[in-house]
Amino acid sequence: MHCRHNETHSGLPVRRSPCQRFALAVMALVLAACGSCGESATPEPVPTTTPTPRSAVGPPDLSEPAPTFVPTATRPMPTPVPTAEPAAQTALSLTLHFAGADGTPNTEVVKCLLYTPTGYGPGTGPGWPLILFLHGQLEWGDDPSVLTRQGLPKILSEGTNLPALVLAPQSREGKRWWPQTSLLSALLQTIQAEYHVDQSRIYLTGISMGGYGAWALAMAHPDQFAAVVPIAGGADYLPRDAPIPESICGLRDTPVWAFHGQLDNNVPVSASMNAVKALKECGGQPLLTIYPDTAHTETWDRAYGEPELWSWLFAQALAE
């Protein structure tokens, strides 16, 4: 994992970058929860936790030191492992047949990157968690290799081994995510049918345009995701003064953690604040982290570098 080092000046403590904090945290998780992981040269797929009711996992408090994360389920959860070489992100081109929102049959070719974690393989058991990542507007087009410039594909390309499959589709130029919820749902169904996925631990996240897309897809399919992490996005689609859709109330039982930067000049911080407020008014308990000194593109680098986010995310599962 390649991290930028911050030097110490005048005897002050070193301020570690989000990349460094994430690497230190995942190594601590490895020692605490997977003491025997290195004994086998060819690790078997690690089983996931027993699904936890959504209300059982409380929000972390970032104002206090992060507690040591110890899974309480009877089955051990997979642990993030920093690696010297990045695991594979395979470029895929999939032809999807699906019904649109109005029921009209559609056929589209979708290009994407699919990351398979170290130790992944077909087998019995609950399978592996799956994270669906939605990119921002600068990465749309017809070349999925550009997805590694930002967000989760970037982190993975730098050598971090997340304990989950990570699916990153690419939207065609000019096509925003929120009208494409039927396509994204069909894509998820295709991947779930072909890979060893834990159906109770499918997570959704997105940045900027993808943050808006994450809200839209979660509202369209509220029972599909164990947790949702929208970053620098909102639920009030363009024009931005549009009202929050009433369907946001379908997420009242879904764990949601939104992130935004106070200095964001691309997407106003009010976009996340309004979505979280609307969801709370429905009885939901979403989390919102606002970085007071962070602009647009810095927000997801910082959010994905939060060890508490990953501990929280992988603890979420749909109740059986």
N, C-alpha and C positions, 0 to 999 in steps of 0.2 A: 504494500500500500504506500503510495507516494504522498507524503504530507509536507507542507511548507513549515519550516521551523521558525519560531519567533525567539529572538535572542533576549537574554536578560540584560537590563540596563540599570545601573546604579544600585545593584543588589536587590531590585524588585523581583517578586516571583515571576516565573515564566507564565505567560498567558498562552495556553495551548489553543490551537485552531480547532474548529469543529471536527475536522478529519482526524486530528490526533486524539481528541476526547473520545470519539467513537471507537477508534482502534483500542485505546486503553480499556474502555468499558466492555467491549466484546471479549477481550482477552480475560478479563475478570469473570465474565459469565462462563467462559470455557472452563476455568479452574473450578468455579463453584458448582457447576451443574453437569460437567462432562469430564470428570477426572480421568476416565479411561479411554477417551476418544482417540488418543494417539497410539493405542496398542495394536491396532490392525492396520496393515498397509493398504488394504482395500476395505474401507468402512462400508457397512451396510446402511441402508436408509434408516434414519433415526425416527422412531415413532413419535407422534405428536401428543399433546396433552389431552386429557379427557376434557371435552367441551365444558366450558364454564358458563353458567347463566350470565347474561349480559349485565345484569345489575350487580354481580358479585365483585367486579373489579372497580375499585374506586379511582378517582382522578389523582395523579401524582401532583405534588406541590413543588414547583421548581424553585421556590424561595428557600427551601430547605435542602440539605445534602441528600442526594438520591440514596434510598435504602438499597441494600443488597437484594437482588431479585432472586428469590428461591421459589421455583414452581412447587405448588402444593398438590398437584394432581398425582394420580397413582402411576401415570406413565411419564417418563422424562420427555421434555420438549427438546427440539433441536436447538443448537446453540450457534450463534454467529462465530465464524472462525476467520481471522485475518490470514491471508495466504500470500506467499511470495509472488505467485503468478495468478492473474485473474482467471476465474473459471469461465467457461464458454458462454458467450452470448451469440446464439445462432440466429442468422437472418432467415426469416420464413416469408413465403408468399402463399397466402391461403385464399381460396375461392369460397366465399360464403353465400349460402342461399337462405334467405330469411324474409319474414313478413315485416313490412314497415309499420309505423304507428297507426296508419289507416288501414292496415291489412293487405296492402298491395305487395305482391311478391317482388323480391329484389335479389339481384346477384351482384356481388362486388368482390373485387380482389383487394385484400388487405395485406400490406407488408408490415412486418414487426420484427422485434428482437425478442428472443426467449432465452432467459438465463436459467441454467440448471445447476443447482448447488453441488458442492463436493459431497460425494456419497450418494447422490441421487441414483435411483434405479427402479425398474418396475418390481413389484412384489405385492405381498399381502399387507393387511393392516390399513390404518386410516389414511395413509398417503402423506404428502408434503403440503405445507401451506402454499398459497398462490397469491402474489401481489400483482394487481393490475395497475400499471403506471401510465398516466396520460400526460404527454408532453405539452410544452407551450407553443405559441405561434411561430417562434423562430425555427422550430424543428420540423414544421410540416413540409411535405413534398413527396418525393419518390425515391429517396435514398435513406434506408433505415440506419445506415452507419452514422448519420449526423445526430442520432438520438443520444450518442455517448457524450455529447457536449454538455448536457445538463442533467440534473436530477439523479434518479437511481441508476440509469445506465452508465452515467459518468462514474459514480461511486464504485460500481461493479467493475468497470474497465480499469480502475485504479488498483484493483487487487483485493477488494473486500468480498468475502464469501458469506452472503446472507443465507440463513437456513430456510430458504423458500424458493420456489420457482418465481421468476419475475417476468411478466409479460408486458412488453412496451410496444403497442401498435403505433403506426405512423399515419396521421391524417393527411389526406391529399391537400395540396396548396389551396387556400381559400375556403376550406371546409372546417368549420369550428366543431367542437366536440358535442355541444349540447343538443343539436338536432340528430345526432348519430347514436342515440341510446340503443336502438334496436340492433344496429350493426355490432356494437360493443357487446351486447348480451349474447348475440350469436357467436361472436369470437370466443367469449368465455366458455360457452357450451362446447365448442369444438375442441378447445384445449383441455377441458375437463374430461372429455371423452377419450382423448389420445394420450394423456399423461397421468401419472400417479398422483392425484390431487386429493387433499383432505377437503371434502365438500363443506365442512363446518368452519374452515379457516381460510376463507377467501377475503382478501383485503383490497381496498381501493384507495389510491392516492393520485394526486395530480398537481401540477404547478401552473400558475398563471391561467392561460386558456384551459389547461388541463385541470386547474382547481375548479373553474366553473363547470367543466365536464364531470368532475367527480361528484359535485353536488347534484348535477342533473341526472347522472346515471344512478346514483344512490336513491334519489327520489322516484325514479322510474321503476327501480327494482329493489325496494327497501329490505326485502327478506333474503337477498342474495349475499350480502356482505356482513362479515363479522365485525368490521370496523372500517371507518372512512377517515382519511387524512387529507383535506383540501388545503392547499397552500397558495396564498396570494390570489385567491379567487372568490367567487360569491355565488349566490343563488338567484340574484336579480339580473337576468340576462339582458344583453344589449337591446334597447337602450338601458343604461344603468339605473334610470329612475323607474323602471318597471317594478311592479309589486312582486314580493316573494310569492312563488306558487304555493297554493294551499297544500299541495302534495308533500311539502316539507314535513308536515305533521306525521307522515308515515315513517319518519326516522326517529320518532320519540324514544324508541327502545334500542336504537342503534348507537353504539359508542362512536362518537365523532370528536376529533381533535383538530381544530383549524389553527393555522399559523398565518401571520401577516406582519409586515414591517410598517412601522409608523411613518417612515420616510418614503414609502412607495408612491412614486409619481405616475406609475403605469396603471395600476389598479388601486383605487382608494381603499384605505383600511376600513372604511365604513362598509365595504362589500362583505367582508367577513363578519364584522360586528352586527350588521343587519340580519345576516343568515342565522348566526348564533342566537340573537335575540328572538327571532321568529320561532326557532326550534324550541327555545326555553319556554316561550309562551304556550307551546303545544304540550308541555310537560316533559320535554327532553332534558337531558343533562349533558350537553356538549361542552367540550373544553375549548378555550381560546387563548392562545399565546400571542401577544403583540410585542415585537422587539422594538424598543423605542429608538434605537440608533441604526436601524436596518432599512435599506432600500429594496427594490423589487427583486433583482436576481440574487441578492445576498440572502434573502429570506429562506429559500429552500436549502441552500448550502448549510445554513445554520440549523434549520429544523431537522434535516436528515442527519446532522452531526450530534443531535441530542440523544445520549444513551437512554434517557427516560422514555423517549418516544418508542424505541424498539422494545424495551421491557414491557411497556404498556400494550403495544400492538400485538406482540406474539402471545400475550396472556389472554387475548380476546378470542372467543369461539362461540359459534351459534349453539344454543342449547338443543340437546337431542330431544 
